[in-house]
Amino acid sequence: MTTPAATTATVRPGAVLADVLPASTAARARVRDAALVLGGAALTGVAAQLAVPVPGSPVPVTGQTFAALLVGAGLGARRAFAALGLYAAAGVAGVPWFSDGGSGAAMPAFGYILGMLLAAVVVGALARRGGDRGVLRTAGTMAVGTVIIYGVGVPYLALATGMSAGEALAAGLVPFLVGDVLKAALAMGALPAAWRLVGRNS
């Protein structure tokens, strides 16, 4: 049985999926949020290990970007910033949970991690405005997040490797487009379905 606070969180405007989780007191809400932040960072780290090398590119195909966008949509901007910020900071400090068990800020693909941090915040803000409530809205939200990731990651790749803009696009964008379409399609099904489930259980 849901508490009145949980029911209000479910139906109020501006809610994200994480707000559905009950927290009857401020202290419990802080514990819930801390667990969500840790879980979001861990999910991104685990997804980063699902890596497939791309010939001619220092950037592998991973589940990392998909996880970061889901964290943004599910947790909202504030908690997503904390989760992806923790992921990035811990990886820089030496936790081997960047792609292929990497760590540190010297890797050419580090710009994508910074892009994921920014994208998760923007996607979280859009989700609070209903950007994950329907198929077309979710598609638009995921597209915005993906553009942000590449908008930071590709120029960083060019600077880190000395590639030209065209070379960076060929190595750091083009090979990933089909996978990004598939990831968006998964999100388009998963997020609206989660909201429908929440609505039935409210």
TILUM-117304 format. One record per atom (N, C-alpha, C): residue in one letter; x, z, y. Coordinates in steps of 0.1 Angstrom, whole numbers, padded with zeros to 4 digits, always signed. Atoms other than C-alpha are relative to their C-alpha. Layout:
residues N
AXZY
...
***
This chain:
residues 202
M+0009+0000-0012
M+0000+0000+0000
M+0009+0000+0012
T-0008+0001-0012
T+0014-0009+0034
T-0004+0011+0010
T+0003-0009-0010
T+0017+0015+0062
T-0006-0007+0012
P+0004+0007-0012
P+0000+0008+0096
P+0011-0006+0007
A-0011+0006-0007
A+0034+0002+0111
A+0004-0013-0006
A-0004+0012+0007
A+0043-0023+0084
A-0010-0011+0003
T+0010+0010-0002
T+0010-0041+0089
T+0001-0006+0014
T-0001+0005-0013
T+0014-0043+0126
T+0012-0009+0002
A-0012+0008-0001
A+0050-0057+0122
A-0003-0014-0007
T+0002+0013+0007
T+0036-0084+0098
T-0008-0009+0009
V+0009+0009-0007
V+0010-0098+0122
V+0003-0001+0015
R-0002+0000-0014
R+0023-0091+0156
R+0008-0013+0004
P-0008+0012-0005
P+0036-0121+0177
P+0014+0004+0001
G-0014-0003-0002
G+0073-0124+0178
G+0007+0006-0012
A-0006-0006+0012
A+0079-0110+0143
A+0008-0010-0008
V-0007+0009+0010
V+0105-0124+0119
V-0002+0007-0014
L+0003-0005+0014
L+0104-0119+0081
L+0006+0014-0002
A-0006-0014+0002
A+0127-0088+0082
A-0009+0011+0006
D+0009-0010-0006
D+0101-0070+0104
D-0011+0004-0009
V+0011-0003+0010
V+0077-0071+0075
V+0004+0013-0008
L-0004-0011+0008
L+0098-0045+0057
L-0003+0013+0007
P+0005-0012-0007
P+0083-0011+0064
P+0011+0010+0004
A-0009-0010-0005
A+0101+0015+0085
A-0009+0009+0009
S+0010-0009-0007
S+0078+0044+0095
S+0006+0008+0011
T-0007-0008-0011
T+0104+0062+0117
T+0011-0008+0006
A-0011+0007-0007
A+0131+0051+0141
A+0013+0001-0009
A-0012-0001+0009
A+0158+0065+0117
A-0001-0009-0012
R+0002+0010+0011
R+0144+0045+0088
R+0002-0014+0004
A-0002+0014-0006
A+0144+0014+0110
A+0014-0003+0001
R-0014+0002-0001
R+0180+0019+0117
R+0007-0002-0013
V-0006+0002+0013
V+0189+0023+0081
V-0004-0014-0006
R+0004+0013+0005
R+0168-0008+0072
R+0008-0011+0007
D-0007+0010-0007
D+0185-0028+0099
D+0015-0001-0004
A-0014+0000+0005
A+0220-0017+0088
A+0001-0007-0014
A-0001+0006+0014
A+0212-0027+0052
A-0002-0015+0001
L+0002+0014-0002
L+0199-0061+0064
L+0012-0007+0006
V-0012+0006-0006
V+0230-0067+0085
V+0011-0002-0011
L-0010+0001+0011
L+0253-0059+0055
L-0004-0010-0010
G+0005+0010+0010
G+0231-0080+0032
G+0002-0014+0005
G-0002+0013-0006
G+0232-0109+0056
G+0015-0005+0000
A-0014+0004+0001
A+0270-0108+0058
A+0004-0003-0014
A-0004+0002+0014
A+0274-0104+0021
A-0006-0014-0006
L+0006+0012+0005
L+0249-0133+0014
L+0009-0012+0005
T-0008+0011-0006
T+0270-0156+0037
T+0013-0001-0007
G-0013+0000+0007
G+0302-0145+0020
G-0001-0006-0014
V+0002+0005+0014
V+0288-0152-0015
V-0002-0015+0000
A+0003+0015-0001
A+0274-0186-0004
A+0012-0008+0003
A-0012+0007-0004
A+0308-0195+0010
A+0008-0004-0012
Q-0007+0003+0012
Q+0322-0194-0025
Q-0005-0011-0008
L+0006+0012+0006
L+0299-0222-0036
L+0006-0012+0008
A-0008+0010-0008
A+0325-0247-0023
A+0004-0012-0009
V-0004+0012+0007
V+0331-0283-0033
V+0009-0007+0010
P-0009+0007-0009
P+0362-0300-0018
P-0005-0014+0003
V+0003+0013-0005
V+0357-0331+0002
V+0013-0008+0002
P-0013+0008-0001
P+0385-0358-0003
P+0002-0004+0015
G-0004+0004-0014
G+0404-0363+0030
G-0005+0009+0011
S+0005-0010-0010
S+0388-0333+0047
S+0004+0014-0003
P-0003-0014+0003
P+0400-0297+0051
P-0012+0009+0000
V+0012-0008+0000
V+0364-0286+0052
V-0008-0003-0012
P+0008+0003+0012
P+0346-0282+0019
P-0015+0001+0003
V+0014-0002+0000
V+0309-0285+0013
V-0003+0014-0006
T+0003-0013+0005
T+0296-0249+0009
T-0015+0003+0002
G+0013-0005-0003
G+0264-0229+0008
G-0001+0009+0013
Q-0002-0009-0011
Q+0277-0210+0038
Q-0009-0003+0012
T+0008+0004-0012
T+0259-0229+0066
T-0015+0003-0003
F+0013-0002+0004
F+0226-0227+0047
F-0003+0015+0001
A+0002-0015+0000
A+0230-0189+0043
A-0001+0005+0014
A+0000-0005-0013
A+0238-0184+0079
A-0013-0003+0008
L+0013+0004-0007
L+0207-0203+0091
L-0011+0008-0006
L+0011-0008+0006
L+0185-0184+0067
L+0001+0015+0005
V-0002-0013-0005
V+0200-0151+0079
V-0006+0000+0015
G+0005+0001-0014
G+0192-0162+0115
G-0015+0001+0000
A+0015+0001+0000
A+0156-0171+0107
A-0006+0013-0006
G+0006-0011+0006
G+0150-0141+0085
G+0002+0013+0007
L-0003-0012-0006
L+0166-0114+0105
L-0003+0001+0015
G+0001+0000-0014
G+0161-0125+0141
G+0013+0000+0007
A-0012+0002-0007
A+0187-0130+0168
A+0010+0012+0000
R-0009-0012-0001
R+0200-0094+0172
R+0007+0003-0013
R-0005-0004+0013
R+0204-0086+0135
R+0009-0011-0005
A-0008+0011+0005
A+0217-0121+0127
A+0014+0000+0007
F-0013-0001-0007
F+0244-0117+0154
F+0009+0011-0006
A-0008-0011+0006
A+0255-0084+0139
A+0005-0004-0014
A-0004+0004+0014
A+0255-0099+0103
A+0011-0010+0000
L-0010+0011-0001
L+0274-0131+0112
L+0013+0005+0007
G-0012-0006-0006
G+0297-0111+0135
G+0008+0008-0009
L-0007-0008+0010
L+0305-0087+0107
L+0007-0009-0010
Y-0006+0009+0009
Y+0311-0116+0084
Y+0013-0006+0006
A-0012+0006-0006
A+0335-0133+0108
A+0011+0010+0003
A-0010-0010-0003
A+0353-0101+0119
A+0007+0004-0013
A-0006-0005+0012
A+0358-0089+0083
A+0009-0011-0006
G-0008+0011+0005
G+0371-0124+0073
G+0013-0001+0007
V-0013+0001-0008
V+0396-0125+0101
V+0009+0012-0003
A-0008-0011+0004
A+0407-0090+0091
A+0006+0000-0014
G-0006+0002+0013
G+0415-0102+0056
G-0009+0001-0012
V+0010+0000+0011
V+0383-0099+0035
V-0001-0015-0005
P-0001+0014+0005
P+0386-0131+0013
P-0014-0005-0003
W+0014+0005+0003
W+0350-0143+0017
W-0003-0012+0009
F+0003+0013-0006
F+0354-0174+0038
F+0001-0010-0012
S+0001+0010+0011
S+0352-0207+0018
S+0012+0001-0009
D-0011-0001+0010
D+0373-0207-0014
D+0008+0012+0001
G-0007-0013-0001
G+0382-0171-0009
G+0010+0001+0011
G-0010-0001-0011
G+0400-0177+0023
G-0003+0011+0010
S+0002-0009-0011
S+0404-0154+0053
S+0009-0003+0011
G-0009+0003-0011
G+0420-0153+0087
G-0006-0010+0009
A+0005+0009-0010
A+0414-0173+0119
A+0008-0012+0001
A-0009+0012-0002
A+0442-0199+0114
A-0006-0012-0007
M+0005+0011+0007
M+0422-0221+0091
M-0008-0010+0009
P+0006+0010-0009
P+0410-0254+0106
P-0015+0001+0000
A+0015-0001+0001
A+0374-0247+0095
A-0006+0012+0007
F+0005-0013-0006
F+0372-0214+0114
F-0010-0003+0011
G+0010+0003-0010
G+0353-0232+0142
G-0014-0001-0005
Y+0013+0000+0006
Y+0324-0237+0118
Y-0006+0014-0001
I+0005-0014+0001
I+0322-0199+0113
I-0005+0005+0014
L+0005-0004-0014
L+0320-0194+0151
L-0013-0007+0003
G+0012+0007-0002
G+0294-0221+0151
G-0012+0006-0007
M+0011-0007+0008
M+0274-0203+0124
M-0005+0012+0007
L+0003-0013-0008
L+0275-0171+0145
L-0010-0004+0011
L+0009+0004-0011
L+0260-0189+0175
L-0013-0006-0005
A+0012+0006+0005
A+0236-0209+0154
A-0010+0010-0005
A+0009-0011+0006
A+0222-0178+0136
A-0007+0007+0011
V+0006-0007-0011
V+0215-0162+0170
V-0011-0009+0006
V+0010+0009-0005
V+0197-0193+0183
V-0012-0002-0010
V+0010+0002+0010
V+0178-0199+0151
V-0009+0013-0001
G+0007-0012+0000
G+0168-0162+0151
G-0010+0001+0012
A+0008+0000-0012
A+0155-0165+0187
A-0012-0010-0002
L+0010+0009+0002
L+0135-0196+0177
L-0010+0005-0011
A+0009-0005+0010
A+0121-0179+0146
A-0010+0011+0006
R+0009-0010-0007
R+0107-0151+0169
R-0011-0007+0008
R+0010+0008-0008
R+0088-0179+0187
R-0008-0009-0010
G+0008+0007+0010
G+0073-0192+0154
G+0007-0012-0006
G-0008+0012+0005
G+0101-0217+0146
G+0002-0001-0015
D-0001+0000+0015
D+0099-0208+0109
D-0013+0001-0007
R+0014-0002+0006
R+0061-0207+0104
R-0006-0012-0006
G+0005+0012+0005
G+0055-0243+0095
G+0011-0010-0004
V-0010+0009+0005
V+0072-0272+0078
V+0008-0007+0012
L-0006+0008-0011
L+0078-0293+0110
L+0008+0009+0009
R-0008-0009-0009
R+0088-0263+0131
R+0013+0005-0007
T-0012-0005+0007
T+0112-0251+0104
T+0011-0011+0000
A-0010+0011-0001
A+0128-0286+0103
A+0007-0001+0013
G-0006+0001-0013
G+0133-0286+0140
G+0010+0012+0003
T-0008-0012-0002
T+0147-0250+0140
T+0014-0002-0008
M-0012+0002+0008
M+0172-0259+0112
M+0009-0011+0006
A-0008+0011-0006
A+0182-0291+0130
A+0007+0005+0012
V-0007-0006-0012
V+0190-0272+0162
V+0012+0009-0005
G-0011-0008+0005
G+0211-0247+0142
G+0011-0008-0005
T-0010+0008+0005
T+0229-0274+0124
T+0008-0007+0011
V-0006+0007-0011
V+0237-0293+0156
V+0010+0010+0007
I-0009-0010-0006
I+0252-0261+0170
I+0012+0003-0008
I-0012-0002+0009
I+0274-0255+0140
I+0010-0011+0001
Y-0010+0011-0001
Y+0289-0290+0142
Y+0005-0001+0014
G-0004+0000-0014
G+0290-0288+0180
G+0012+0009+0003
V-0012-0009-0002
V+0315-0260+0177
V+0011-0003-0010
G-0010+0002+0011
G+0331-0268+0143
G+0008-0012+0001
V-0007+0013+0000
V+0340-0304+0148
V+0011+0000+0012
P-0010+0000-0010
P+0358-0300+0182
P+0012+0010-0004
Y-0010-0010+0004
Y+0376-0269+0168
Y+0009-0007-0011
L-0008+0007+0010
L+0387-0290+0138
L+0010-0010+0006
A-0009+0010-0007
A+0401-0317+0161
A+0012+0007+0007
L-0011-0007-0007
L+0421-0292+0181
L+0009+0006-0009
A-0008-0007+0009
A+0433-0273+0151
A+0009-0009-0008
T-0007+0009+0009
T+0445-0304+0132
T+0007-0011+0008
G-0005+0011-0007
G+0454-0328+0160
G-0007-0013-0003
M+0008+0012+0003
M+0427-0353+0148
M-0005-0005+0013
S+0008+0006-0011
S+0411-0377+0172
S-0014+0004-0001
A+0015-0003+0001
A+0374-0372+0180
A-0006-0008-0012
G+0005+0007+0011
G+0366-0400+0156
G+0004+0005-0014
E-0004-0006+0013
E+0387-0386+0128
E-0006+0013-0003
A+0007-0013+0003
A+0372-0352+0132
A-0014-0002-0004
L+0014+0003+0004
L+0337-0366+0130
L+0000-0005-0014
A+0000+0006+0014
A+0346-0386+0099
A+0004+0011-0010
A-0004-0010+0010
A+0362-0356+0082
A-0009+0013+0001
G+0007-0013-0002
G+0341-0327+0096
G-0015-0001+0002
L+0014+0002-0002
L+0306-0342+0100
L-0007-0009-0010
V+0006+0010+0008
V+0298-0374+0082
V-0002+0004-0015
P+0001-0002+0014
P+0305-0362+0046
P-0011+0011-0003
F+0009-0011+0002
F+0280-0333+0051
F-0014-0003+0003
L+0013+0002-0005
L+0250-0350+0064
L-0011+0000-0011
V+0010+0000+0011
V+0232-0356+0031
V-0003+0014-0005
G+0002-0014+0005
G+0238-0320+0020
G-0008+0007+0010
D+0008-0007-0010
D+0224-0308+0053
D-0015-0004+0000
V+0014+0004+0001
V+0192-0328+0049
V-0006+0008-0012
L+0005-0007+0011
L+0188-0312+0015
L-0002+0015+0003
K+0001-0014-0004
K+0194-0277+0029
K-0012+0002+0009
A+0012-0001-0009
A+0168-0284+0056
A-0012-0001-0008
A+0012+0002+0008
A+0143-0295+0030
A-0003+0013-0007
L+0002-0013+0007
L+0149-0262+0011
L-0006+0010+0009
A+0005-0009-0010
A+0143-0242+0042
A-0014-0003+0004
M+0014+0004-0004
M+0112-0262+0051
M-0010+0004-0010
G+0009-0005+0010
G+0097-0252+0018
G+0000+0016-0001
A-0001-0014+0002
A+0110-0216+0016
A-0005+0009+0011
L+0004-0009-0011
L+0104-0201+0050
L-0015+0000+0002
P+0015-0001-0001
P+0068-0212+0055
P-0007+0006-0012
A+0006-0006+0012
A+0060-0202+0019
A+0002+0015+0001
A-0001-0014-0001
A+0074-0168+0026
A-0010+0006+0009
W+0010-0005-0010
W+0052-0164+0056
W-0015+0000-0006
R+0014+0000+0006
R+0021-0175+0036
R-0001+0012-0010
L+0001-0011+0009
L+0030-0149+0010
L-0002+0013+0007
V+0002-0012-0008
V+0033-0122+0036
V-0014+0001+0005
G+0014-0001-0005
G-0001-0132+0050
G-0009+0004-0011
R+0009-0004+0011
R-0017-0129+0016
R+0001+0015-0003
N-0002-0014+0004
N-0002-0095+0011
N-0002+0010+0011
S+0001-0009-0011
S-0009-0081+0045
S-0013+0008-0001
***
